[in-house]
């Protein structure tokens, strides 16, 4: 039997509830496969440098 555990976390306003729900449904392997794509999108849009993306990733890894 699967059990559901709900936690209360603050999510930035720019993330809508549907996206958060969809991301929470992914397995760790699926999330790992999605990371390079997301990094490329952030870098490609020109709003972030690779250094900024790497700093954010390192901050959330700890």
PDB file of N, CA, C and O in Angstrom:
ATOM      1  N   UNK A   1       0.842  -1.165   0.000  1.00  0.00           N
ATOM      2  CA  UNK A   1       0.000   0.000   0.000  1.00  0.00           C
ATOM      3  C   UNK A   1       0.898   1.242   0.000  1.00  0.00           C
ATOM      4  O   UNK A   1       1.879   1.310   0.741  1.00  0.00           O
ATOM      5  N   UNK A   2       0.551   2.218  -0.838  1.00  0.00           N
ATOM      6  CA  UNK A   2       1.294   3.468  -0.870  1.00  0.00           C
ATOM      7  C   UNK A   2       0.715   4.439   0.141  1.00  0.00           C
ATOM      8  O   UNK A   2      -0.499   4.508   0.335  1.00  0.00           O
ATOM      9  N   UNK A   3       1.590   5.179   0.774  1.00  0.00           N
ATOM     10  CA  UNK A   3       1.153   6.197   1.709  1.00  0.00           C
ATOM     11  C   UNK A   3       1.534   7.554   1.151  1.00  0.00           C
ATOM     12  O   UNK A   3       2.590   7.699   0.536  1.00  0.00           O
ATOM     13  N   UNK A   4       0.704   8.524   1.353  1.00  0.00           N
ATOM     14  CA  UNK A   4       0.962   9.879   0.904  1.00  0.00           C
ATOM     15  C   UNK A   4       1.346  10.730   2.099  1.00  0.00           C
ATOM     16  O   UNK A   4       0.663  10.742   3.123  1.00  0.00           O
ATOM     17  N   UNK A   5       2.440  11.431   1.951  1.00  0.00           N
ATOM     18  CA  UNK A   5       2.891  12.348   2.986  1.00  0.00           C
ATOM     19  C   UNK A   5       2.867  13.747   2.388  1.00  0.00           C
ATOM     20  O   UNK A   5       3.492  13.997   1.357  1.00  0.00           O
ATOM     21  N   UNK A   6       2.164  14.637   3.019  1.00  0.00           N
ATOM     22  CA  UNK A   6       2.087  16.014   2.547  1.00  0.00           C
ATOM     23  C   UNK A   6       2.956  16.881   3.442  1.00  0.00           C
ATOM     24  O   UNK A   6       2.925  16.767   4.668  1.00  0.00           O
ATOM     25  N   UNK A   7       3.734  17.751   2.804  1.00  0.00           N
ATOM     26  CA  UNK A   7       4.554  18.691   3.561  1.00  0.00           C
ATOM     27  C   UNK A   7       4.204  20.100   3.116  1.00  0.00           C
ATOM     28  O   UNK A   7       3.745  20.313   1.994  1.00  0.00           O
ATOM     29  N   UNK A   8       4.417  21.022   3.970  1.00  0.00           N
ATOM     30  CA  UNK A   8       4.118  22.415   3.687  1.00  0.00           C
ATOM     31  C   UNK A   8       5.433  23.133   3.393  1.00  0.00           C
ATOM     32  O   UNK A   8       6.278  23.290   4.275  1.00  0.00           O
ATOM     33  N   UNK A   9       5.594  23.569   2.137  1.00  0.00           N
ATOM     34  CA  UNK A   9       6.794  24.303   1.769  1.00  0.00           C
ATOM     35  C   UNK A   9       6.399  25.576   1.035  1.00  0.00           C
ATOM     36  O   UNK A   9       5.320  25.657   0.449  1.00  0.00           O
ATOM     37  N   UNK A  10       7.272  26.558   1.070  1.00  0.00           N
ATOM     38  CA  UNK A  10       7.023  27.788   0.332  1.00  0.00           C
ATOM     39  C   UNK A  10       7.557  27.626  -1.077  1.00  0.00           C
ATOM     40  O   UNK A  10       8.692  27.189  -1.273  1.00  0.00           O
ATOM     41  N   UNK A  11       6.743  27.976  -2.051  1.00  0.00           N
ATOM     42  CA  UNK A  11       7.116  27.878  -3.453  1.00  0.00           C
ATOM     43  C   UNK A  11       7.112  29.292  -4.017  1.00  0.00           C
ATOM     44  O   UNK A  11       6.175  30.052  -3.773  1.00  0.00           O
ATOM     45  N   UNK A  12       8.154  29.657  -4.773  1.00  0.00           N
ATOM     46  CA  UNK A  12       8.182  31.000  -5.362  1.00  0.00           C
ATOM     47  C   UNK A  12       6.939  31.263  -6.209  1.00  0.00           C
ATOM     48  O   UNK A  12       6.365  30.339  -6.785  1.00  0.00           O
ATOM     49  N   UNK A  13       6.534  32.510  -6.278  1.00  0.00           N
ATOM     50  CA  UNK A  13       5.319  32.882  -7.005  1.00  0.00           C
ATOM     51  C   UNK A  13       5.374  32.530  -8.488  1.00  0.00           C
ATOM     52  O   UNK A  13       4.341  32.270  -9.104  1.00  0.00           O
ATOM     53  N   UNK A  14       6.588  32.520  -9.069  1.00  0.00           N
ATOM     54  CA  UNK A  14       6.670  32.260 -10.505  1.00  0.00           C
ATOM     55  C   UNK A  14       6.421  30.788 -10.850  1.00  0.00           C
ATOM     56  O   UNK A  14       6.272  30.452 -12.025  1.00  0.00           O
ATOM     57  N   UNK A  15       6.375  29.917  -9.858  1.00  0.00           N
ATOM     58  CA  UNK A  15       6.034  28.508 -10.100  1.00  0.00           C
ATOM     59  C   UNK A  15       4.561  28.311  -9.790  1.00  0.00           C
ATOM     60  O   UNK A  15       4.123  28.522  -8.659  1.00  0.00           O
ATOM     61  N   UNK A  16       3.808  27.912 -10.786  1.00  0.00           N
ATOM     62  CA  UNK A  16       2.391  27.701 -10.517  1.00  0.00           C
ATOM     63  C   UNK A  16       2.170  26.325  -9.898  1.00  0.00           C
ATOM     64  O   UNK A  16       3.031  25.448  -9.964  1.00  0.00           O
ATOM     65  N   UNK A  17       1.029  26.163  -9.311  1.00  0.00           N
ATOM     66  CA  UNK A  17       0.726  24.942  -8.552  1.00  0.00           C
ATOM     67  C   UNK A  17       0.735  23.701  -9.448  1.00  0.00           C
ATOM     68  O   UNK A  17       1.142  22.621  -9.022  1.00  0.00           O
ATOM     69  N   UNK A  18       0.283  23.867 -10.685  1.00  0.00           N
ATOM     70  CA  UNK A  18       0.249  22.720 -11.598  1.00  0.00           C
ATOM     71  C   UNK A  18       1.652  22.216 -11.908  1.00  0.00           C
ATOM     72  O   UNK A  18       1.877  21.006 -11.948  1.00  0.00           O
ATOM     73  N   UNK A  19       2.602  23.129 -12.128  1.00  0.00           N
ATOM     74  CA  UNK A  19       3.978  22.724 -12.406  1.00  0.00           C
ATOM     75  C   UNK A  19       4.584  22.004 -11.211  1.00  0.00           C
ATOM     76  O   UNK A  19       5.246  20.979 -11.376  1.00  0.00           O
ATOM     77  N   UNK A  20       4.369  22.520 -10.031  1.00  0.00           N
ATOM     78  CA  UNK A  20       4.897  21.893  -8.819  1.00  0.00           C
ATOM     79  C   UNK A  20       4.315  20.492  -8.653  1.00  0.00           C
ATOM     80  O   UNK A  20       5.034  19.559  -8.296  1.00  0.00           O
ATOM     81  N   UNK A  21       3.028  20.342  -8.910  1.00  0.00           N
ATOM     82  CA  UNK A  21       2.387  19.031  -8.814  1.00  0.00           C
ATOM     83  C   UNK A  21       2.984  18.065  -9.823  1.00  0.00           C
ATOM     84  O   UNK A  21       3.280  16.919  -9.486  1.00  0.00           O
ATOM     85  N   UNK A  22       3.162  18.519 -11.054  1.00  0.00           N
ATOM     86  CA  UNK A  22       3.735  17.657 -12.088  1.00  0.00           C
ATOM     87  C   UNK A  22       5.160  17.243 -11.741  1.00  0.00           C
ATOM     88  O   UNK A  22       5.524  16.078 -11.903  1.00  0.00           O
ATOM     89  N   UNK A  23       5.968  18.185 -11.264  1.00  0.00           N
ATOM     90  CA  UNK A  23       7.348  17.860 -10.894  1.00  0.00           C
ATOM     91  C   UNK A  23       7.390  16.875  -9.735  1.00  0.00           C
ATOM     92  O   UNK A  23       8.267  16.013  -9.686  1.00  0.00           O
ATOM     93  N   UNK A  24       6.456  16.994  -8.808  1.00  0.00           N
ATOM     94  CA  UNK A  24       6.446  16.101  -7.655  1.00  0.00           C
ATOM     95  C   UNK A  24       6.091  14.668  -8.043  1.00  0.00           C
ATOM     96  O   UNK A  24       6.342  13.738  -7.277  1.00  0.00           O
ATOM     97  N   UNK A  25       5.512  14.484  -9.222  1.00  0.00           N
ATOM     98  CA  UNK A  25       5.119  13.160  -9.677  1.00  0.00           C
ATOM     99  C   UNK A  25       6.278  12.414 -10.354  1.00  0.00           C
ATOM    100  O   UNK A  25       6.183  11.211 -10.598  1.00  0.00           O
ATOM    101  N   UNK A  26       7.362  13.123 -10.655  1.00  0.00           N
ATOM    102  CA  UNK A  26       8.493  12.502 -11.335  1.00  0.00           C
ATOM    103  C   UNK A  26       9.363  11.706 -10.374  1.00  0.00           C
ATOM    104  O   UNK A  26       9.467  12.041  -9.194  1.00  0.00           O
ATOM    105  N   UNK A  27       9.977  10.662 -10.879  1.00  0.00           N
ATOM    106  CA  UNK A  27      10.925   9.900 -10.073  1.00  0.00           C
ATOM    107  C   UNK A  27      12.253  10.653 -10.033  1.00  0.00           C
ATOM    108  O   UNK A  27      12.452  11.606 -10.787  1.00  0.00           O
ATOM    109  N   UNK A  28      13.157  10.231  -9.159  1.00  0.00           N
ATOM    110  CA  UNK A  28      14.469  10.877  -9.086  1.00  0.00           C
ATOM    111  C   UNK A  28      15.224  10.748 -10.410  1.00  0.00           C
ATOM    112  O   UNK A  28      15.925  11.674 -10.817  1.00  0.00           O
ATOM    113  N   UNK A  29      15.082   9.611 -11.076  1.00  0.00           N
ATOM    114  CA  UNK A  29      15.752   9.405 -12.359  1.00  0.00           C
ATOM    115  C   UNK A  29      15.189  10.347 -13.422  1.00  0.00           C
ATOM    116  O   UNK A  29      15.940  10.893 -14.230  1.00  0.00           O
ATOM    117  N   UNK A  30      13.889  10.533 -13.422  1.00  0.00           N
ATOM    118  CA  UNK A  30      13.260  11.440 -14.384  1.00  0.00           C
ATOM    119  C   UNK A  30      13.672  12.886 -14.119  1.00  0.00           C
ATOM    120  O   UNK A  30      13.918  13.646 -15.057  1.00  0.00           O
ATOM    121  N   UNK A  31      13.746  13.267 -12.847  1.00  0.00           N
ATOM    122  CA  UNK A  31      14.193  14.619 -12.509  1.00  0.00           C
ATOM    123  C   UNK A  31      15.642  14.841 -12.937  1.00  0.00           C
ATOM    124  O   UNK A  31      15.985  15.910 -13.441  1.00  0.00           O
ATOM    125  N   UNK A  32      16.488  13.839 -12.739  1.00  0.00           N
ATOM    126  CA  UNK A  32      17.888  13.942 -13.133  1.00  0.00           C
ATOM    127  C   UNK A  32      18.016  14.110 -14.644  1.00  0.00           C
ATOM    128  O   UNK A  32      18.881  14.849 -15.114  1.00  0.00           O
ATOM    129  N   UNK A  33      17.171  13.436 -15.402  1.00  0.00           N
ATOM    130  CA  UNK A  33      17.196  13.558 -16.854  1.00  0.00           C
ATOM    131  C   UNK A  33      16.684  14.918 -17.312  1.00  0.00           C
ATOM    132  O   UNK A  33      17.073  15.396 -18.377  1.00  0.00           O
ATOM    133  N   UNK A  34      15.835  15.535 -16.536  1.00  0.00           N
ATOM    134  CA  UNK A  34      15.251  16.821 -16.881  1.00  0.00           C
ATOM    135  C   UNK A  34      16.181  17.998 -16.599  1.00  0.00           C
ATOM    136  O   UNK A  34      16.067  19.043 -17.240  1.00  0.00           O
ATOM    137  N   UNK A  35      17.097  17.838 -15.650  1.00  0.00           N
ATOM    138  CA  UNK A  35      17.987  18.932 -15.241  1.00  0.00           C
ATOM    139  C   UNK A  35      18.775  19.562 -16.390  1.00  0.00           C
ATOM    140  O   UNK A  35      18.761  20.786 -16.525  1.00  0.00           O
ATOM    141  N   UNK A  36      19.466  18.770 -17.228  1.00  0.00           N
ATOM    142  CA  UNK A  36      20.233  19.408 -18.319  1.00  0.00           C
ATOM    143  C   UNK A  36      19.354  20.227 -19.267  1.00  0.00           C
ATOM    144  O   UNK A  36      19.761  21.285 -19.747  1.00  0.00           O
ATOM    145  N   UNK A  37      18.165  19.733 -19.523  1.00  0.00           N
ATOM    146  CA  UNK A  37      17.235  20.458 -20.382  1.00  0.00           C
ATOM    147  C   UNK A  37      16.859  21.797 -19.759  1.00  0.00           C
ATOM    148  O   UNK A  37      16.864  22.824 -20.438  1.00  0.00           O
ATOM    149  N   UNK A  38      16.535  21.787 -18.471  1.00  0.00           N
ATOM    150  CA  UNK A  38      16.150  23.015 -17.779  1.00  0.00           C
ATOM    151  C   UNK A  38      17.307  24.013 -17.713  1.00  0.00           C
ATOM    152  O   UNK A  38      17.111  25.215 -17.896  1.00  0.00           O
ATOM    153  N   UNK A  39      18.500  23.510 -17.451  1.00  0.00           N
ATOM    154  CA  UNK A  39      19.670  24.389 -17.420  1.00  0.00           C
ATOM    155  C   UNK A  39      19.881  25.041 -18.780  1.00  0.00           C
ATOM    156  O   UNK A  39      20.169  26.235 -18.869  1.00  0.00           O
ATOM    157  N   UNK A  40      19.735  24.251 -19.833  1.00  0.00           N
ATOM    158  CA  UNK A  40      19.881  24.786 -21.188  1.00  0.00           C
ATOM    159  C   UNK A  40      18.853  25.848 -21.511  1.00  0.00           C
ATOM    160  O   UNK A  40      19.160  26.847 -22.163  1.00  0.00           O
ATOM    161  N   UNK A  41      17.618  25.629 -21.050  1.00  0.00           N
ATOM    162  CA  UNK A  41      16.564  26.629 -21.272  1.00  0.00           C
ATOM    163  C   UNK A  41      16.879  27.926 -20.543  1.00  0.00           C
ATOM    164  O   UNK A  41      16.723  29.012 -21.103  1.00  0.00           O
ATOM    165  N   UNK A  42      17.324  27.813 -19.286  1.00  0.00           N
ATOM    166  CA  UNK A  42      17.654  29.013 -18.512  1.00  0.00           C
ATOM    167  C   UNK A  42      18.814  29.776 -19.140  1.00  0.00           C
ATOM    168  O   UNK A  42      18.786  31.003 -19.224  1.00  0.00           O
ATOM    169  N   UNK A  43      19.822  29.050 -19.575  1.00  0.00           N
ATOM    170  CA  UNK A  43      20.979  29.687 -20.204  1.00  0.00           C
ATOM    171  C   UNK A  43      20.585  30.272 -21.560  1.00  0.00           C
ATOM    172  O   UNK A  43      20.994  31.380 -21.908  1.00  0.00           O
ATOM    173  N   UNK A  44      19.797  29.530 -22.314  1.00  0.00           N
ATOM    174  CA  UNK A  44      19.401  29.959 -23.651  1.00  0.00           C
ATOM    175  C   UNK A  44      18.532  31.203 -23.673  1.00  0.00           C
ATOM    176  O   UNK A  44      18.573  31.967 -24.638  1.00  0.00           O
ATOM    177  N   UNK A  45      17.748  31.419 -22.632  1.00  0.00           N
ATOM    178  CA  UNK A  45      16.883  32.597 -22.607  1.00  0.00           C
ATOM    179  C   UNK A  45      17.671  33.874 -22.348  1.00  0.00           C
ATOM    180  O   UNK A  45      17.164  34.976 -22.560  1.00  0.00           O
ATOM    181  N   UNK A  46      18.910  33.729 -21.892  1.00  0.00           N
ATOM    182  CA  UNK A  46      19.769  34.897 -21.695  1.00  0.00           C
ATOM    183  C   UNK A  46      19.614  35.597 -20.362  1.00  0.00           C
ATOM    184  O   UNK A  46      20.292  36.592 -20.107  1.00  0.00           O
ATOM    185  N   UNK A  47      18.746  35.105 -19.517  1.00  0.00           N
ATOM    186  CA  UNK A  47      18.551  35.767 -18.219  1.00  0.00           C
ATOM    187  C   UNK A  47      19.584  35.345 -17.193  1.00  0.00           C
ATOM    188  O   UNK A  47      19.823  36.060 -16.220  1.00  0.00           O
ATOM    189  N   UNK A  48      20.204  34.180 -17.402  1.00  0.00           N
ATOM    190  CA  UNK A  48      21.151  33.648 -16.427  1.00  0.00           C
ATOM    191  C   UNK A  48      22.431  33.212 -17.126  1.00  0.00           C
ATOM    192  O   UNK A  48      22.400  32.736 -18.261  1.00  0.00           O
ATOM    193  N   UNK A  49      23.552  33.376 -16.441  1.00  0.00           N
ATOM    194  CA  UNK A  49      24.824  32.863 -16.949  1.00  0.00           C
ATOM    195  C   UNK A  49      25.005  31.444 -16.421  1.00  0.00           C
ATOM    196  O   UNK A  49      24.320  31.026 -15.488  1.00  0.00           O
ATOM    197  N   UNK A  50      25.934  30.710 -17.026  1.00  0.00           N
ATOM    198  CA  UNK A  50      26.207  29.356 -16.535  1.00  0.00           C
ATOM    199  C   UNK A  50      26.695  29.396 -15.092  1.00  0.00           C
ATOM    200  O   UNK A  50      26.380  28.511 -14.296  1.00  0.00           O
ATOM    201  N   UNK A  51      27.462  30.425 -14.763  1.00  0.00           N
ATOM    202  CA  UNK A  51      27.961  30.559 -13.386  1.00  0.00           C
ATOM    203  C   UNK A  51      26.805  30.727 -12.405  1.00  0.00           C
ATOM    204  O   UNK A  51      26.804  30.102 -11.345  1.00  0.00           O
ATOM    205  N   UNK A  52      25.823  31.560 -12.740  1.00  0.00           N
ATOM    206  CA  UNK A  52      24.664  31.756 -11.860  1.00  0.00           C
ATOM    207  C   UNK A  52      23.873  30.453 -11.695  1.00  0.00           C
ATOM    208  O   UNK A  52      23.433  30.126 -10.593  1.00  0.00           O
ATOM    209  N   UNK A  53      23.698  29.726 -12.777  1.00  0.00           N
ATOM    210  CA  UNK A  53      22.971  28.460 -12.720  1.00  0.00           C
ATOM    211  C   UNK A  53      23.710  27.463 -11.846  1.00  0.00           C
ATOM    212  O   UNK A  53      23.092  26.764 -11.043  1.00  0.00           O
ATOM    213  N   UNK A  54      25.036  27.392 -11.996  1.00  0.00           N
ATOM    214  CA  UNK A  54      25.829  26.460 -11.188  1.00  0.00           C
ATOM    215  C   UNK A  54      25.804  26.830  -9.711  1.00  0.00           C
ATOM    216  O   UNK A  54      25.769  25.947  -8.854  1.00  0.00           O
ATOM    217  N   UNK A  55      25.820  28.120  -9.405  1.00  0.00           N
ATOM    218  CA  UNK A  55      25.757  28.567  -8.007  1.00  0.00           C
ATOM    219  C   UNK A  55      24.412  28.170  -7.391  1.00  0.00           C
ATOM    220  O   UNK A  55      24.366  27.681  -6.262  1.00  0.00           O
ATOM    221  N   UNK A  56      23.331  28.378  -8.123  1.00  0.00           N
ATOM    222  CA  UNK A  56      22.007  27.993  -7.617  1.00  0.00           C
ATOM    223  C   UNK A  56      21.912  26.490  -7.413  1.00  0.00           C
ATOM    224  O   UNK A  56      21.370  26.026  -6.409  1.00  0.00           O
ATOM    225  N   UNK A  57      22.435  25.734  -8.361  1.00  0.00           N
ATOM    226  CA  UNK A  57      22.391  24.276  -8.235  1.00  0.00           C
ATOM    227  C   UNK A  57      23.175  23.814  -7.010  1.00  0.00           C
ATOM    228  O   UNK A  57      22.727  22.932  -6.276  1.00  0.00           O
ATOM    229  N   UNK A  58      24.336  24.406  -6.793  1.00  0.00           N
ATOM    230  CA  UNK A  58      25.167  24.029  -5.640  1.00  0.00           C
ATOM    231  C   UNK A  58      24.469  24.388  -4.334  1.00  0.00           C
ATOM    232  O   UNK A  58      24.570  23.649  -3.355  1.00  0.00           O
ATOM    233  N   UNK A  59      23.769  25.505  -4.309  1.00  0.00           N
ATOM    234  CA  UNK A  59      23.073  25.944  -3.095  1.00  0.00           C
ATOM    235  C   UNK A  59      21.974  24.950  -2.724  1.00  0.00           C
ATOM    236  O   UNK A  59      21.789  24.654  -1.543  1.00  0.00           O
ATOM    237  N   UNK A  60      21.253  24.437  -3.699  1.00  0.00           N
ATOM    238  CA  UNK A  60      20.156  23.523  -3.411  1.00  0.00           C
ATOM    239  C   UNK A  60      20.625  22.099  -3.190  1.00  0.00           C
ATOM    240  O   UNK A  60      19.880  21.278  -2.655  1.00  0.00           O
ATOM    241  N   UNK A  61      21.832  21.800  -3.588  1.00  0.00           N
ATOM    242  CA  UNK A  61      22.378  20.471  -3.358  1.00  0.00           C
ATOM    243  C   UNK A  61      22.708  20.260  -1.893  1.00  0.00           C
ATOM    244  O   UNK A  61      22.679  19.130  -1.406  1.00  0.00           O
ATOM    245  N   UNK A  62      23.018  21.330  -1.187  1.00  0.00           N
ATOM    246  CA  UNK A  62      23.420  21.220   0.232  1.00  0.00           C
ATOM    247  C   UNK A  62      22.263  21.238   1.158  1.00  0.00           C
ATOM    248  O   UNK A  62      22.444  21.153   2.372  1.00  0.00           O
TER     249      UNK A  62
END
